[in-house]
Amino acid sequence: MNTAYSTLYIGDLDEQVSEDMLYSVFLKYGQIFSLKIATDLNKKSRGFAFITYLNKTDGINFRGYFKDF
């Protein structure tokens, strides 16, 4: 099976946003392969995350939906 992943950068996150919260929001756009909020050495959010969709088209569809935000 040839799977093409699609990774998105999500920025300007409030420090209260959790990976579970992001997962529930972004899951409706496709199957998520991985999701990680960047943190500092003290585990405090750095305000951005990376979300990787299993299928490239899911990430493309998401980008198209939110291109004007």
ChimeraX attribute file (.defattr): number of C-alpha atoms within 10 A of each C-alpha:
attribute: neighborCount
match mode: 1-to-1
recipient: residues
	/A:1	3
	/A:2	5
	/A:3	8
	/A:4	10
	/A:5	15
	/A:6	17
	/A:7	19
	/A:8	15
	/A:9	10
	/A:10	13
	/A:11	12
	/A:12	9
	/A:13	15
	/A:14	11
	/A:15	13
	/A:16	10
	/A:17	13
	/A:18	14
	/A:19	14
	/A:20	9
	/A:21	10
	/A:22	17
	/A:23	16
	/A:24	9
	/A:25	10
	/A:26	16
	/A:27	12
	/A:28	11
	/A:29	16
	/A:30	17
	/A:31	15
	/A:32	20
	/A:33	13
	/A:34	12
	/A:35	18
	/A:36	14
	/A:37	22
	/A:38	13
	/A:39	14
	/A:40	8
	/A:41	6
	/A:42	6
	/A:43	9
	/A:44	12
	/A:45	18
	/A:46	15
	/A:47	16
	/A:48	17
	/A:49	20
	/A:50	15
	/A:51	21
	/A:52	20
	/A:53	25
	/A:54	18
	/A:55	18
	/A:56	15
	/A:57	15
	/A:58	21
	/A:59	23
	/A:60	15
	/A:61	13
	/A:62	16
	/A:63	14
	/A:64	10
	/A:65	11
	/A:66	8
	/A:67	8
	/A:68	6
	/A:69	5
